[in-house]
């Protein structure tokens, strides 16, 4: 029954969108969501670099001691577990988008082979595997009502890369790939230029995320950052655009 209700609700939403287009109107919130999704899908499908850097990787690997190599392999295993947890959490919303270049399934196979055989060859394959990276499509409410009188929401694409010693001794590499603030209920003409209602202090936000991450590692921290910290603090780094 619930599934039928969801299908019906989506059908009605699509009918309303089609009607607005027919009448020459759009919702900025829906435009922001569509732009974020398009960018996220492009980043997810991006192929790995084709540059021939095997020699550099070999030199880097040779400079690591055995303990360092095993620590990195164990971190990679923890990263896979964290990504699997995020995939389960966001399974019904499509908010979690792992990059094809990361080849998480391939890394999982390498880690399992290393755990089973424990050879230098298997360890090397794990350590030299590309860093796991993924995007998180987030919609954050203005919980503190910074913009009173409007149903303001932020649409944000958080790009995450997990360096090889995360979470033991490194922080996740974070970037804001897309950001917009819109009024969820607003409707405008289709020919109106789309613009965010607020400006993001991107550098300040990334510094805040990094500081919070430092308080969590050596434990996995991405979900805490995305689901709790951003929800509470994102609008602290936003300034309303002047019109």
C-alpha positions as CSV (number, residue, x, y, z in Angstrom):
1,X,0.0,0.0,0.0
2,X,2.8,2.4,0.9
3,X,4.6,1.7,-2.4
4,X,1.4,2.5,-4.3
5,X,1.1,5.7,-2.4
6,X,4.7,6.7,-3.3
7,X,4.1,5.9,-7.0
8,X,0.9,7.9,-7.0
9,X,2.6,10.8,-5.2
10,X,5.4,10.9,-7.7
11,X,3.0,10.7,-10.6
12,X,1.1,13.7,-9.2
13,X,4.4,15.6,-8.7
14,X,5.3,14.9,-12.3
15,X,1.9,16.1,-13.5
16,X,2.4,19.3,-11.5
17,X,5.9,19.9,-13.0
18,X,4.5,19.3,-16.5
19,X,1.7,21.8,-15.8
20,X,4.1,24.4,-14.5
21,X,6.2,24.0,-17.7
22,X,3.1,24.4,-19.8
23,X,2.2,27.5,-18.0
24,X,5.7,28.8,-18.3
25,X,6.8,28.4,-14.6
26,X,9.4,26.4,-12.8
27,X,10.4,25.8,-9.2
28,X,14.0,26.9,-8.4
29,X,14.3,24.1,-5.9
30,X,13.6,21.5,-8.5
31,X,16.1,23.2,-10.9
32,X,18.8,23.1,-8.2
33,X,18.1,19.4,-7.5
34,X,18.3,18.6,-11.2
35,X,21.5,20.4,-11.7
36,X,23.1,18.7,-8.7
37,X,22.0,15.3,-9.9
38,X,23.3,15.9,-13.3
39,X,26.7,16.9,-12.0
40,X,26.8,14.1,-9.5
41,X,26.1,11.5,-12.2
42,X,28.9,12.9,-14.4
43,X,31.3,12.7,-11.6
44,X,30.2,9.2,-10.7
45,X,30.8,8.0,-14.3
46,X,34.2,9.8,-14.7
47,X,36.9,7.4,-15.8
48,X,40.1,7.0,-14.0
49,X,43.1,8.9,-15.3
50,X,44.9,7.3,-18.2
51,X,48.2,8.9,-17.3
52,X,51.0,6.4,-17.1
53,X,52.2,6.9,-13.5
54,X,53.1,3.3,-12.7
55,X,56.8,4.3,-12.1
56,X,55.8,6.9,-9.6
57,X,53.5,4.5,-7.8
58,X,56.3,1.9,-7.7
59,X,58.8,4.4,-6.2
60,X,56.2,5.5,-3.6
61,X,55.4,1.9,-2.7
62,X,59.1,1.0,-2.4
63,X,59.6,3.9,0.1
64,X,57.1,2.4,2.5
65,X,58.0,-0.1,5.3
66,X,56.1,-3.3,5.7
67,X,54.2,-2.0,8.8
68,X,53.2,1.1,6.8
69,X,52.0,-1.0,3.9
70,X,49.9,-3.2,6.1
71,X,48.4,-0.2,7.9
72,X,47.4,1.3,4.6
73,X,45.8,-2.0,3.6
74,X,43.9,-2.1,6.8
75,X,42.7,1.5,6.3
76,X,41.5,0.6,2.8
77,X,39.5,-2.2,4.3
78,X,37.9,0.2,6.9
79,X,37.1,2.6,4.0
80,X,35.3,-0.2,2.1
81,X,33.3,-0.9,5.3
82,X,32.4,2.8,5.7
83,X,31.3,3.1,2.0
84,X,29.2,-0.1,2.4
85,X,27.5,1.5,5.4
86,X,26.8,4.8,3.6
87,X,25.4,2.8,0.6
88,X,23.0,1.0,3.0
89,X,22.0,4.3,4.7
90,X,21.3,6.1,1.5
91,X,20.0,3.1,-0.5
92,X,16.5,4.5,-1.0
93,X,17.5,8.1,-1.7
94,X,20.3,7.7,-4.3
95,X,22.2,10.3,-2.3
96,X,25.4,8.2,-2.2
97,X,27.2,8.0,-5.6
98,X,30.5,6.1,-5.6
99,X,32.9,7.0,-8.4
100,X,33.4,4.4,-11.1
101,X,37.1,5.4,-11.0
102,X,37.3,4.1,-7.4
103,X,36.4,0.5,-8.5
104,X,35.2,-0.3,-4.9
105,X,34.3,-3.9,-6.0
106,X,37.8,-4.4,-7.4
107,X,39.4,-3.1,-4.2
108,X,37.2,-5.4,-2.1
109,X,38.4,-8.4,-4.1
110,X,42.0,-7.3,-3.6
111,X,41.6,-6.9,0.1
112,X,39.9,-10.3,0.4
113,X,42.7,-11.9,-1.6
114,X,45.3,-10.2,0.6
115,X,43.6,-11.4,3.8
116,X,43.5,-14.9,2.4
117,X,47.0,-15.2,1.0
118,X,48.9,-12.5,2.8
119,X,51.5,-12.2,0.1
120,X,53.6,-9.1,-0.9
121,X,52.0,-9.1,-4.3
122,X,48.5,-9.0,-2.9
123,X,49.5,-6.3,-0.4
124,X,51.0,-4.2,-3.1
125,X,47.8,-4.4,-5.2
126,X,45.7,-3.1,-2.3
127,X,48.1,-0.2,-1.4
128,X,48.4,0.9,-5.0
129,X,44.6,0.8,-5.7
130,X,43.1,4.2,-6.6
131,X,41.7,6.2,-3.6
132,X,38.0,5.5,-3.0
133,X,35.9,8.6,-3.8
134,X,32.2,9.4,-3.9
135,X,29.6,12.1,-3.9
136,X,26.8,12.8,-1.4
137,X,23.8,14.7,-2.7
138,X,22.5,16.5,0.3
139,X,19.4,18.7,1.0
140,X,19.8,20.7,4.2
141,X,17.0,22.6,5.8
142,X,17.4,26.0,7.4
143,X,16.7,24.6,10.8
144,X,17.7,27.7,12.7
145,X,15.3,29.8,10.5
146,X,18.1,32.1,9.4
147,X,15.9,33.3,6.6
148,X,12.7,33.7,8.5
149,X,9.4,33.6,6.6
150,X,10.6,31.3,3.8
151,X,11.0,27.5,3.4
152,X,14.7,27.8,2.5
153,X,16.8,24.7,1.8
154,X,20.4,24.3,0.6
155,X,21.2,21.8,-2.2
156,X,24.8,20.6,-1.8
157,X,27.0,18.1,-3.6
158,X,29.7,17.0,-1.2
159,X,32.6,15.3,-3.0
160,X,34.7,12.9,-0.8
161,X,38.0,11.2,-1.4
162,X,39.5,8.8,1.2
163,X,43.3,9.1,1.3
164,X,45.1,5.8,2.0
165,X,45.8,6.4,5.7
166,X,42.3,7.5,6.5
167,X,40.8,7.1,9.1
168,X,43.9,6.1,11.1
169,X,46.1,9.2,10.5
170,X,44.6,11.3,7.7
171,X,41.4,13.3,7.2
172,X,39.0,12.7,4.3
173,X,39.5,15.1,1.4
174,X,36.3,17.1,1.0
175,X,35.1,19.5,-1.6
176,X,31.8,21.3,-2.4
177,X,31.1,20.4,-6.0
178,X,27.7,22.2,-6.2
179,X,25.8,24.5,-3.9
180,X,22.6,26.5,-4.1
181,X,20.0,27.9,-1.7
182,X,16.4,28.1,-2.8
183,X,12.9,28.6,-1.4
184,X,11.3,25.2,-1.6
185,X,7.9,26.7,-2.3
186,X,8.9,29.4,-4.7
187,X,7.7,29.4,-8.4
188,X,9.1,31.6,-11.1
189,X,8.9,32.1,-14.9
190,X,11.0,29.7,-17.0
191,X,12.9,32.6,-18.5
192,X,14.1,33.9,-15.1
193,X,17.9,33.4,-14.6
194,X,18.5,30.9,-11.9
195,X,20.6,32.1,-9.0
196,X,21.2,30.9,-5.4
197,X,19.5,33.0,-2.7
198,X,22.7,32.8,-0.6
199,X,26.5,32.8,-1.0
200,X,28.6,30.0,0.6
201,X,31.8,30.7,2.4
202,X,33.3,27.6,0.9
203,X,36.7,27.8,2.5
204,X,35.2,28.5,5.9
205,X,32.9,25.5,5.5
206,X,35.7,23.2,4.5
207,X,37.8,24.3,7.4
208,X,34.9,23.7,9.8
209,X,34.4,20.2,8.3
210,X,38.1,19.5,8.7
211,X,38.1,20.6,12.3
212,X,35.1,18.4,13.1
213,X,36.8,15.5,11.3
214,X,39.9,15.9,13.5
215,X,37.7,15.3,16.6
216,X,36.4,12.0,15.2
217,X,39.3,10.2,13.6
218,X,40.7,7.6,13.9
219,X,37.0,6.5,13.6
220,X,35.1,6.9,10.4
221,X,33.6,10.3,10.2
222,X,31.9,11.0,6.8
223,X,28.4,10.1,7.9
224,X,28.7,12.2,11.1
225,X,29.9,15.2,9.0
226,X,27.2,14.9,6.4
227,X,24.2,14.0,8.5
228,X,24.8,15.8,11.7
229,X,27.4,18.6,11.5
230,X,26.3,20.0,8.1
231,X,22.7,19.9,9.2
232,X,23.5,22.0,12.2
233,X,26.1,24.3,10.8
234,X,25.8,24.7,7.0
235,X,23.8,27.9,7.2
236,X,26.4,29.5,9.6
237,X,28.5,29.7,6.4
238,X,25.8,31.2,4.2
239,X,25.1,34.9,3.5
240,X,21.9,36.1,1.8
241,X,22.6,37.6,-1.6
242,X,21.6,41.2,-2.0
243,X,18.9,41.9,-4.6
